[in-house]
Amino acid sequence: MKDIKKIAVLTSGGDAPGMNAAIRAVVRTGINEGYQMYGSMRGYQGLIDGEVIPLGSRSVSNIIQRGGTILKSARCKAFYEKEGRQKAFEKMSSMGIDALVVIGGDGTFTGAKIFGKEFGVPIIGLPGTIDNDLFGTDFTIGYDTAVNTVMEAVDKLRDTASSHDRLFIIEVMGRDAGFIALRSGIATGAEMILIPESPTYLDEMIFTLEKDWKKNKTSGIIIVAEGDDSGGALEVQKEINDKFPNYETRVTILGHIQRGGSPTAMDRVLASRLGNAAIMTLKEGASGVMVGLVDNEIELTSFEKSIKHHQNINLELLDIAKVLSI
């Protein structure tokens, strides 16, 4: 591997709180280690368009507390094609950029894996996604903030649910993984939590609601991950209204509010540790790996493995949630 002098950092895919803290850590660690640091705007699209800017220590001042990403983000369709990746490599080479640090999720790492193999570019990945579904890290950057955002919203909705004897069905993000739904459901004392990893039996749900009603439980919260096999919050509402009309139901779909906001302390510290480790990993000659945190220790996982194997969800937490919701 040739000597690395210039490193570019980019954020790709869905934004996640803590991405700015990660950018800050990557840039300042890189400068401390003697590298020239750059930022590619709008992810891989910036590489293709040559929209790559120099980043100094002051460039990343006062961003650790900000949500979103100062480098902006995009899903770059052109990068899916060999022609687009070739153009990105040529632009990189013309600017003298030797290596990349990419912050994102599955799609980001898939592109990085292919790009690195095709052109021999050293690339390190940081897990930046609110879904917490990447293999090789206990927590992804943005997950903790998203859970806290959901918790705050549900706490407020429960006030209305209790005041009006209503059942609120709240849909949260999680097309393929129920981590946000499960943790926020436990944190808010939800009566039911519906996630993709566990089959949803609507008849069983109706039976539980009937039992609750007989015990004078006239309000409640159901948390539904958007990818649950029930079909989402609106379908759950329809089923309840059809089979058990005693409850007055309301649906709230939290949507993209879960992506925004100032990152929690946990996400800021996680992003700072992983950003620092990304540069040190490049310096040691590694490439094609994601830097994660497992049992509070830095761990490296190949892009291949982090993409193909999703983190297992702890289904015992569902049983705990059921016990605590009686």
N, C-alpha and C positions, 0 to 999 in steps of 0.2 A: 504494500500500500504506500502510495506516495505521501510525502509530508503534507500535512494539512496546515494551511495558512488562513484561509477564509471559510467561514461557516455561515450558512443562511438558516434561519429558523422560519417556520411557517405554521399556520393553523388552518385546518381543513375540516370539512364536514360541518355538523351542527356545533354551534358555539356552546361553551360550558363555562360557568363561573370558575375562576382560577386560572384560565388560560393566560391572562395578562401576568399573573404572578409567575407562571412558568416561563413566559417570554423574558421577563425581568431576570429570573435566575439564570437562564441559558445565556443571555447577553452578558451579564456581569461576571459570571464564572468564566465565560469565554475570553473576555477582555483580561481578566485576572491571570489567565493561563497563556496570554500572549497572542491570541487569535484576533483577526479582524472579523467583526460580526455584522451580519446583514439580515434584513427581513424581507421575505417575499410576500407581497400583498395579495390577498384573496387566494391563499393556498397555492396549489400547483398552477393555477391560472397566471399568477405573477411570474413564475418561472418561464412559462411559454411566452408571455408578453414582454418579458424583460423588465417588469415592474418590481425591481429589487432595490431596496434603499439601505444605506449604511446606518447602523445602529451603534450609538455610543452609550456610555453609562448614563448620561443625562437623558437620552432618548427614552429610557424606561423609568424615569423618575415619576413618582406619584401615580403609579398604575396598579400597584399590588392590591388595592382595595376596589378596583373597578371590575364590573362584570363585562361580558363580551370579550372582544379581542381587538387590540389597536391595529393589528395587521389585517383585520377583516377575514372573512372566511367565505368559501364557495365550494360547491361540488362541481369539479371541472370535467365536463364530458370529453373534452379534447384529449385529456390525459389518459382516457381509457384506450386510446388508439396509439399504435406504435409511432405514427407520424407526429402526434402531439408530444409524445415523450422525447422523440428525437429532437424536436424543436426546443424543448425545455433544456435538454442536455447541451445543445449548441449555445443557447443563451447563457447558461451557467458557465460553460467553458470560456466564453468570450469575456465574462466578467471575472474570471479567475476564481470562481467559487469551487471549493474542493469537497465540501461535505454538507449534509443537511441534518437538521433536527426537525422532525415533524410531530405536531401535536394534534391528535384526533382519535378516531375510532377505527372500526373494521375497514371502512372504505379507504381511509387515509393510509392504513398499514398495507392494504392490498396493493395500492398504487406504489407505495415505497418499496415493497418487496420486489415487484416486477422491475421498477426503475433501477434499483440497486443491482439486480442480476444482469440486466441488459447492458448497463453502461459502467458497472464497477464503481458506482458512487457510494462512498461510505454514508450510511443513514442510520440514525438512532430515532426511535419513536417514544413519545410520551403519551400515556393513556388519558386523553381528554374527552370525556363523554359523560353525560349525566346518568346514563343507563347502568353503569357499573357492571357491564357484561363481558369485559375483556379478560381472557385467561392470563394469569401471570401477575396479578396484583390484587390485593384485598380490596382496595378502593381505587376508583378512577377519579381524576380531577373533575370536580363539578357535581359529583353525586351527593355529597353531604349537604351542599347548599340547596340542591333541588329538593331533597327530602325535607329540609327545614322550611323551604318555601311552601311546600304542600302542607306541612304541619300547621303553619301559621294560618293558611287559608281555611283548612278544615276546622281548626279551633273556632274561627269566626263563623263558619257555616253552622257549626253545632249550636251556637247561641240561638240562631234563627230556628233551627230544627226543634230545639227544646221549647222555645217560646210559642211555636205554632203547631206543635205535635206533628211534625213532618219527618218523612224519611228522605234523606238526601243521598243520592247516588252520584258519586264523584269520580270522574274519569281522569286518570293521571297518565303520563307518558310511560311507555314500556311496550313497544310493538312486539318485541321478541323476548323480553325479560321483565320479571315482576319485582325487581329489587326496590324500586321507588315505592310501589304500592304496598309491599310487605312491610317495609320499615316505617313508612309514614302511617300505615294502618295501625301498627302496634303503638306508635307514639301518640296517636290521637284516640286510642280506645275504640277503634271502629268495630261495629258489630259483625261485619263480614269483610273479607278481603278476597278478591277474585284476581288470580294471576295466571299467565300462560302455562307455568310449570305444573299446575295442579288442575285436574279436570273440574269444571264447574257443573254441578248438578242442580238445575234450576228448581226442580221439584223439592229437593232437600232444602234449598234456600227458602222456598215458600213455607215449608213445614216449620222451619226455625222461626220465621216471622210470625206465624200463627201462634207458636208457643210464647213468643215474646209478648204478643198482643194480649194473650190471656193472663200474663203476669203484669199487665198494665204498663208495658213498655211501649209508649206511644210515639216515640221519636227514635231516630237512629241514623247511623252513617254506614254506607257501603262504599268501600274503595274498590274501583275497578281499573286494572291495567288495560290500556287501549287494545292490547293484543290478546286479551283473554278470550277463550273459546265461546264465551257467552254472546259475543258480538258487540260488546261495548256497553256503555252506560244506558244509552237509549233503548237498546234491546232488553236490558235488565228491567228498566222501568216499565216497558210494555208488558213483560211477563208478569210483573208484580201487579200492575193495574188490572190485567185480565183475570188473574187467579186469586188475588187477595186485595180487593179494593178498599179495605178498611184504612190502610195507610194512605195519607196524602203525600204523593211523591214529588220530588223536584230533582232535576239533573243539573249538575255543574261540570262542565268540561274545562279543566284548568289550562290546557294547551301550553302555549309558548311562554307563559309567565314563569314556568318551571325552569326555563333556560337562563333567565336574567337575574339581575341583582348582585349586590356586593357579596363576594365569596366569604364563607365562614372561616374562622381561624383554622379549622381542620384542613379545608381545601387550600388555604394560603400556605400552610406549612408543608402539606403534601406536594404541592406544585413547586415550592422552593427546593425541597429535597430532590425531587425527580429532575428538575431542571439542572441543578448542580451536577447530579449524577450523570446526566446525558453527556455533558461536556467531558467529564472525567472518563467516561466509557469510550468516547471517541478518541481521546488522548491515548488510551491504553490499546487502541488498535481494533476494537470491536466494531461490528457493523451488522445491519440487518436484524437488530434486536429491539425489543421494547424494554424500557426501564420501568420496573414496577416496585411496589412495596408489599412484601409478604412477611407476616409476623414481625412487622416493624423493621425489617431489614431490606436493603436494596437487592432486587433480584432481576436477572436478565432473562428474557424469554424471546425466542425467535419469532419474527413476524408470522411465520407459517403456523406456529403453535398458538400464538395469541389470537389469530384469526379463526382457526379451525375449532378450537376448544373454548367454549364459553364457561365462565365461572359458574360453579354449581350454587344454586340457591339453597338456603337452609330451611327445608320444609317443616322442621320441628317448630319453627317460629309461627307457622300457621296454626299448629295445635295449641301453642301458648295463647295466641290471639283469641281462639275459640273459647278457651277456659276463662280468660279474663273479661270476655264480653257478656257473660251470663247475667 
